[in-house]
Every structure is written in structure tokens, then in C-alpha cells.
Amino acid sequence: MKKADIANELYEKIGISKKEALNIVEIVLNTLKDSLRSGETVKIAGFGNFVVRSKRERKGRNPKTGEEIGIKPRKVVTFRPSHIFKQYISGDRDERANK
């Protein structure tokens, strides 16, 4: 699924123009990115949490040559799905997941 697909869903279900729908999707995604960039955790109830983690410097290997290389410290984003979302994906819907 792409951003355009999400915007199209908004267009079809809410009835706003495609341009407005795409703008809404852009605003939401930019807000999420800005929050994560500043180190905030983004929690979406019933969906999950996006968390920024710092990874330390470590040694790795070039798989082609076997040469040892240093991997610099960096920040990564992880996603932890909520229990409701996990149940929904696995097909184990209960009354809370339908709300």
C-alpha cells in the first residue's frame, strides 16, 4: 500500500477531494516523522508504538570479502504492535478489536 492508496481510501470513505486527502496523509506522516526525529515515542492506541532506539558502535563483516569493518552508532525506528493489532492480524478478533 502506498500513500496514494491511503489517500484514495480517505477520498472514497469520507468524500473529500483527492488532493485534500493526499494533503491529510502528508500532514499525518510528516507529524509522525517530526516526532520521531525529535526522539519522541509515537503511540497510536489499538495500533502500536513507534520508538526511536540508539544502536551502539559495533564490528561487522563484509560478507563478500570477510573483512572486518566498523559499523557506526546510529538511531533506528522500531514498531511494536499493540495486542489488539496482533489479534486482528492473526484473525483472533474479540469485542475490543472491533471497537
VENDAPE-V564355 format. One record per pair of residues at least 12 apart in sequence whose ideal C-beta (glycine too) atoms are under 6 Angstrom apart, sorted by sequence separation. I is the first residue (numbers start at 1). J is the second residue. If there is no record, write none. Layout:
I;J + I;J
This chain:
84;96 + 39;52 + 58;71 + 84;97 + 7;21 + 36;50 + 7;22 + 36;52 + 57;73 + 56;73 + 7;25 + 6;25 + 55;74 + 54;75 + 55;76 + 3;25 + 52;75 + 53;76 + 52;77 + 53;78 + 50;77 + 51;78 + 50;79 + 48;79 + 49;80 + 48;80 + 48;81 + 48;82 + 47;82 + 46;82 + 48;85 + 46;84 + 47;85 + 36;77
